[in-house]
Amino acid sequence: MLDIRLFRENPDLIRKALEKRQADASVVDSILALDDRRRVILGEVEKLKSERNTVSKEISRMKDAESRQARIEAMRAVGDKISELDNELRNVDAELTATMSTLPNIPSEKTPYGVDESENVVLKTIGEMPEYDFEPKAHWDLGPALGIIDFERGVKITGSRFYVLSGAGARLQRALIAYMLDLHIKQGYTEKYTPFMVKTATVYGAGQLPKFADNLYKDHEEDLYMVPTAEVSLTGYHMDEIFKEEDLPKYYTAYTPCFRREKMSAGRDVRGIKRGHQFDKVEMYMYVKPEDSEAAFDKMMADAEETVALLGLPYRIHQLCTGDLGFGATITYDIEVWAAGCNEWLEVSSVSNVTDFQARRANIRYRPEDSGKNRFVHTLNGSGLGLPRIMIAIMENYQQPDGSIIIPEVLRPWMGGIEVIQAE
């Protein structure tokens, strides 16, 4: 959430930011009007309460019973007016908070302007594109032929966009998760195993509500949400807490399954296992001081890039433009890997600096060593990496003429001696 003081002091900055995001900037005027009304009400309430306090002291000193009763009756009317204004203030506060919670973060000056994803900027491409003396197959053909992906039973169990991994396929998925977690620990992150269901306040604090309500799975009876990403639970981990400055930074990593209704993927290519309602992901997350967030962003980006590079896959780095920037992000770099069978680039990591946007919603601050006023921390998040797309890239890029798949060396310690996946 943005700071209300920014609306008062520099509303044009927010208007321009919304325009860069291809969003309606007129909402700024609505927020300013609500804020003005809120401050007027507060002034009236304070004035009436001051009057009531003064008169209450006068009443206690009055001797004439009739005059005393008249003043008491007058103060009852003042009390009724205060109650009326308090109710109006609660309504205005609720409307103001609801309206502000719909606004995205302000793009960084380093984020390029663009209308949509077609204007994202490719910063660099790393690795050689694989060449084959045969026609490479897509994973939706490779997997069933090897007996490691079962689409029919996934649909039978649950429905469309679900599948079952079997044998070496299930083991490859598990190996990737273990590899990523162990690598992130070496990179300086502390592993967390968090709940896969969270409270409404936790989802709101992470910036997922109300913006993405239609994309979330919810248990309405218990008022709990299935996590769309570990970013949500890792934001909630320190919700309503105040760090000591000496305890920052905090680097966390966590594996969770992720649950998304994928309404926004309508019209996209959803063949195979590229885009499902349930998928696995390892997340990186940071809590840092504001002055350290740019350096933290560089570190997280380097850590994500290393995670891909060690797998020996060709990849490229995209910087998202303002029109494609995520709701809470000020700057985002995506890492995409090449999938030879699909013949396309697949996003496997998205690294973002969220600055104090989530911290304001979740009320996460730190106390400076100089005992100054508590400040909101900055948070950063990044996929490290997302499955199943990284598994798609491994299957398709490491495929052999006979349809077998070579396991990248870095994953073999978790594969129980399997170096090549072959048809049984």
C-alpha positions in Angstrom: 0.0 0.0 0.0 1.2 3.5 -0.7 1.8 6.2 1.9 -1.2 8.6 2.3 1.3 11.4 2.8 2.5 10.9 -0.8 -1.1 11.6 -2.1 -1.1 14.8 -0.1 2.4 16.0 -1.0 2.8 14.8 -4.5 -0.4 13.5 -6.1 1.0 14.1 -9.6 3.7 11.5 -9.0 1.0 8.9 -8.3 -1.1 10.0 -11.3 1.9 9.6 -13.6 2.8 6.2 -12.1 -0.7 4.9 -12.7 -0.7 6.3 -16.3 2.6 4.5 -16.9 1.0 1.3 -15.7 -2.0 1.8 -18.1 -4.3 2.3 -15.1 -7.0 4.9 -14.3 -5.4 7.9 -12.5 -8.7 9.5 -11.6 -8.8 7.3 -8.5 -6.2 9.7 -7.0 -8.9 12.5 -6.8 -11.2 10.1 -5.0 -8.6 9.3 -2.4 -7.7 12.9 -1.9 -11.4 13.7 -1.4 -11.8 10.9 1.1 -8.7 12.0 3.0 -9.9 15.6 3.1 -13.3 14.5 4.5 -11.5 12.3 7.0 -9.4 15.2 8.3 -12.5 17.5 8.5 -14.3 14.9 10.6 -11.3 14.4 12.9 -11.2 18.2 13.4 -14.9 18.4 14.2 -14.7 15.4 16.6 -11.6 16.8 18.4 -13.3 20.2 18.7 -16.5 18.7 20.2 -14.6 16.5 22.6 -12.6 19.4 23.8 -15.9 21.3 24.3 -17.4 18.4 26.2 -14.3 18.1 28.5 -14.4 21.8 29.2 -18.2 21.8 30.0 -17.9 18.7 32.1 -15.5 20.5 34.4 -17.9 23.5 34.5 -20.8 21.2 35.4 -18.9 19.7 38.3 -18.6 23.3 39.8 -22.2 24.4 39.1 -24.4 25.0 42.2 -27.8 25.7 40.5 -29.5 22.4 39.8 -31.6 23.8 36.9 -28.7 25.3 35.1 -26.6 22.2 35.7 -29.3 20.0 34.2 -29.6 22.2 31.2 -25.9 22.0 30.5 -26.0 18.2 30.9 -28.8 18.0 28.3 -26.8 20.2 26.0 -23.8 17.9 26.3 -26.0 14.9 25.5 -26.6 16.4 22.1 -22.9 17.0 21.7 -22.2 13.3 22.7 -24.8 12.2 20.1 -23.1 14.3 17.4 -19.7 12.9 18.4 -21.1 9.3 18.0 -22.6 10.3 14.6 -19.2 11.7 13.5 -17.3 8.6 14.8 -19.5 6.3 12.7 -19.0 8.5 9.7 -15.2 8.4 10.3 -15.2 4.6 10.5 -17.1 4.5 7.1 -14.7 7.0 5.5 -11.7 5.2 6.9 -13.0 1.9 5.5 -13.7 3.3 2.1 -10.3 5.1 2.0 -8.4 1.9 2.9 -10.4 -0.2 0.4 -9.7 2.3 -2.4 -6.0 2.6 -1.6 -5.6 -1.2 -1.4 -6.5 -1.4 -5.1 -3.6 0.8 -6.2 -0.4 -0.8 -7.4 3.1 0.2 -6.4 5.0 3.0 -8.1 7.4 1.8 -10.8 11.1 2.5 -10.2 12.8 5.1 -12.4 14.8 2.1 -13.7 11.7 0.4 -15.0 11.2 1.2 -18.7 7.9 2.5 -20.0 5.8 0.1 -22.0 2.2 -0.5 -22.7 2.2 -4.3 -22.3 4.5 -7.4 -22.2 5.4 -6.9 -25.9 7.6 -4.0 -24.8 9.5 -5.9 -22.1 13.3 -5.5 -22.6 15.7 -8.5 -23.2 18.8 -7.6 -21.2 20.9 -10.6 -22.1 20.9 -14.2 -23.4 23.2 -16.8 -21.9 24.1 -20.2 -23.3 24.0 -21.9 -26.6 20.7 -22.9 -28.1 20.7 -26.7 -28.4 20.9 -28.3 -31.9 19.6 -31.7 -32.8 19.9 -34.0 -35.8 16.3 -35.1 -35.1 13.0 -33.3 -34.6 12.9 -32.6 -30.8 9.6 -33.6 -29.1 7.6 -31.5 -26.7 7.2 -32.8 -23.1 3.6 -33.7 -23.7 4.9 -36.4 -26.0 8.1 -37.3 -24.2 6.5 -37.7 -20.8 3.8 -40.2 -21.6 6.1 -42.2 -23.9 8.6 -42.6 -21.0 5.8 -43.3 -18.5 6.7 -40.3 -16.3 3.7 -38.0 -17.0 0.1 -39.3 -16.9 -2.4 -36.7 -18.2 -5.4 -39.0 -18.5 -5.3 -40.1 -14.8 -4.7 -36.5 -13.7 -7.9 -35.5 -15.5 -9.7 -38.5 -14.1 -8.7 -37.7 -10.5 -9.4 -33.9 -10.6 -10.0 -32.4 -14.0 -8.4 -30.4 -16.8 -4.9 -29.0 -16.2 -4.0 -31.7 -13.7 -1.6 -34.6 -14.2 0.3 -37.3 -12.4 4.1 -37.6 -12.3 5.3 -41.2 -12.0 8.6 -42.9 -11.2 11.6 -41.0 -12.4 9.4 -38.0 -13.3 8.2 -37.7 -9.7 11.8 -38.1 -8.6 13.1 -35.5 -11.0 10.5 -33.0 -9.6 11.6 -33.8 -6.0 15.3 -33.6 -7.0 14.8 -30.1 -8.4 13.1 -28.9 -5.2 15.9 -30.4 -3.0 18.6 -29.0 -5.3 17.1 -25.5 -5.2 16.6 -25.4 -1.5 20.1 -26.7 -0.8 21.6 -24.2 -3.2 19.7 -21.2 -1.7 20.9 -22.3 1.8 24.5 -22.1 0.5 23.6 -18.6 -0.9 22.7 -17.4 2.6 19.0 -18.1 2.9 17.3 -19.8 5.8 14.8 -22.5 4.9 11.3 -22.2 6.1 8.5 -24.8 5.9 5.3 -22.7 6.1 1.6 -23.6 6.1 0.0 -24.1 2.7 -3.2 -22.3 4.0 -3.2 -18.8 5.4 -5.6 -16.3 6.9 -7.3 -13.5 4.9 -5.1 -10.9 6.7 -2.0 -12.7 5.5 -3.1 -12.7 1.9 -4.0 -9.0 2.2 -0.7 -8.2 3.7 1.2 -9.8 0.8 -0.8 -7.6 -1.7 -2.9 -10.5 -3.2 -6.2 -9.1 -1.9 -8.4 -7.6 -3.2 -6.6 -7.5 -6.6 -6.4 -11.3 -7.2 -9.4 -12.5 -5.3 -10.8 -14.3 -8.3 -7.6 -16.2 -8.9 -7.3 -17.6 -5.3 -8.7 -20.8 -3.9 -10.5 -20.3 -0.6 -12.0 -22.4 2.1 -15.1 -20.2 2.9 -16.1 -22.2 5.9 -12.7 -21.6 7.7 -11.9 -18.3 5.9 -8.6 -19.6 4.8 -6.8 -19.3 1.4 -4.6 -21.9 -0.3 -1.3 -20.2 -0.9 -0.7 -18.9 -4.5 3.0 -18.7 -3.7 5.3 -18.9 -0.6 5.7 -15.2 -0.9 2.4 -14.9 0.9 3.3 -17.0 3.9 6.8 -15.5 4.1 5.3 -12.0 4.2 2.9 -13.1 7.0 5.8 -14.7 8.9 6.8 -11.3 10.4 3.4 -9.5 10.1 2.8 -6.9 12.9 6.4 -7.2 14.1 9.2 -4.7 14.7 12.8 -5.9 14.0 15.9 -4.6 15.7 18.1 -3.0 13.1 20.9 -5.4 13.9 18.6 -8.3 13.0 18.3 -7.2 9.3 18.6 -8.4 6.7 16.6 -11.6 6.8 16.9 -14.0 3.8 14.4 -16.9 3.6 13.7 -19.7 1.2 10.7 -22.0 1.2 9.1 -24.7 -0.9 5.3 -24.8 -1.3 2.8 -26.2 -3.7 1.0 -23.2 -5.3 -2.7 -23.0 -6.0 -4.1 -20.6 -8.6 -7.3 -20.6 -10.5 -5.5 -19.3 -13.6 -8.4 -17.2 -14.8 -5.9 -14.8 -16.3 -4.4 -17.4 -18.5 -7.5 -17.6 -20.7 -6.5 -17.7 -24.4 -2.9 -18.8 -23.6 -1.3 -22.0 -24.7 -2.1 -24.4 -21.8 -0.9 -27.7 -23.4 1.1 -30.1 -21.2 2.2 -29.1 -17.8 3.1 -25.5 -18.5 0.2 -23.8 -16.8 -1.8 -25.6 -14.1 -4.0 -24.8 -11.1 -1.5 -26.6 -8.8 2.3 -26.4 -9.2 5.4 -26.5 -7.1 7.8 -23.6 -6.5 10.8 -22.7 -4.4 10.7 -19.1 -3.3 13.4 -16.6 -2.2 12.3 -13.8 0.1 14.2 -10.9 1.8 13.5 -8.3 4.5 16.0 -5.5 4.3 16.5 -1.8 5.3 15.4 0.7 2.6 18.9 1.8 1.8 19.9 -1.8 1.2 17.1 -2.9 -1.1 18.8 -2.2 -4.4 21.9 -4.2 -3.4 19.5 -7.0 -2.2 17.7 -7.0 -5.5 21.0 -7.5 -7.3 21.9 -10.4 -5.0 18.6 -12.1 -5.4 18.8 -11.8 -9.1 22.3 -13.3 -9.1 21.1 -16.1 -6.9 18.2 -16.9 -9.2 20.5 -16.7 -12.3 23.0 -19.1 -10.7 20.2 -21.6 -10.0 19.4 -21.7 -13.7 22.9 -21.6 -15.0 24.1 -24.7 -12.9 21.4 -26.7 -14.7 23.1 -26.0 -18.0 20.1 -24.5 -19.7 20.1 -21.6 -22.2 18.3 -18.7 -20.6 17.6 -15.0 -21.0 16.8 -12.1 -18.7 13.8 -9.8 -19.4 13.2 -6.6 -17.6 9.4 -6.0 -17.3 8.1 -2.6 -18.6 5.6 -0.5 -16.6 2.6 -2.0 -18.5 3.5 -5.6 -17.5 4.9 -4.9 -14.0 3.3 -6.9 -11.2 0.9 -5.2 -8.7 3.3 -4.8 -5.8 6.6 -4.5 -7.7 8.6 -1.4 -8.5 11.1 -3.3 -10.7 11.1 -6.9 -12.0 13.5 -9.1 -13.9 12.2 -12.4 -15.4 14.4 -15.3 -16.2 13.2 -17.4 -19.1 14.6 -20.8 -20.2 14.5 -22.2 -23.7 12.3 -25.3 -24.3 13.4 -27.0 -27.5 10.3 -29.1 -27.9 7.8 -26.4 -27.2 10.0 -24.1 -29.3 9.5 -21.2 -26.9 10.9 -19.3 -23.9 9.4 -20.2 -20.6 9.5 -18.0 -17.5 10.9 -19.9 -14.5 11.8 -17.0 -12.2 10.5 -13.5 -11.5 12.5 -11.3 -9.2 11.0 -8.2 -7.8 11.7 -5.3 -5.4 8.5 -4.5 -3.6 10.0 -1.7 -1.4 7.7 -0.9 1.5 4.5 -1.8 -0.3 3.9 -5.1 1.5 5.4 -3.9 4.8 2.8 -1.1 5.0 0.0 -3.6 4.5 1.4 -6.2 6.9 2.8 -3.6 9.4 6.4 -4.8 9.4 8.9 -2.3 10.7 12.3 -2.0 12.3 13.7 0.1 15.0 16.8 2.1 14.0 19.8 1.8 16.3 19.8 5.6 16.8 16.4 5.1 18.5 14.7 7.2 15.8 11.1 6.6 14.6 10.3 3.0 13.5 10.6 2.6 9.7 9.0 0.1 7.3 11.3 -2.5 6.0 11.6 -3.3 2.3 10.7 -6.7 1.0 11.9 -8.6 -2.1 10.8 -11.8 -3.6 11.9 -14.1 -6.4 11.2 -17.6 -7.8 14.1 -19.9 -7.2 12.7 -21.6 -9.3 9.2 -22.3 -10.5 8.1 -25.8 -11.5 7.1 -27.4 -13.7 8.5 -25.1 -16.4 12.1 -25.8 -15.3 11.4 -29.5 -15.6 9.9 -29.0 -19.1 13.1 -27.3 -20.1 15.2 -30.2 -18.8 13.1 -32.8 -20.4 13.1 -31.1 -23.8 16.6 -29.8 -23.9 18.3 -33.0 -22.6 16.2 -35.4 -24.8 18.0 -37.9 -26.9 17.1 -39.4 -30.4 15.6 -42.5 -28.7 13.3 -40.4 -26.6 15.4 -40.8 -23.4 16.3 -37.8 -21.2 19.8 -37.2 -19.7 19.7 -36.0 -16.1 21.8 -32.8 -15.6 24.9 -33.7 -13.4 24.0 -31.2 -10.7 20.7 -33.1 -10.0 22.1 -36.6 -9.9 22.9 -36.6 -6.2 19.1 -36.6 -5.6 18.2 -39.1 -8.3 19.3 -42.3 -6.6 21.7 -43.3 -9.3 19.5 -42.5 -12.2 21.5 -40.7 -14.9 19.2 -41.2 -17.9 15.4 -41.6 -17.9 14.5 -44.3 -20.3 11.2 -46.0 -21.3 10.6 -49.0 -19.1 
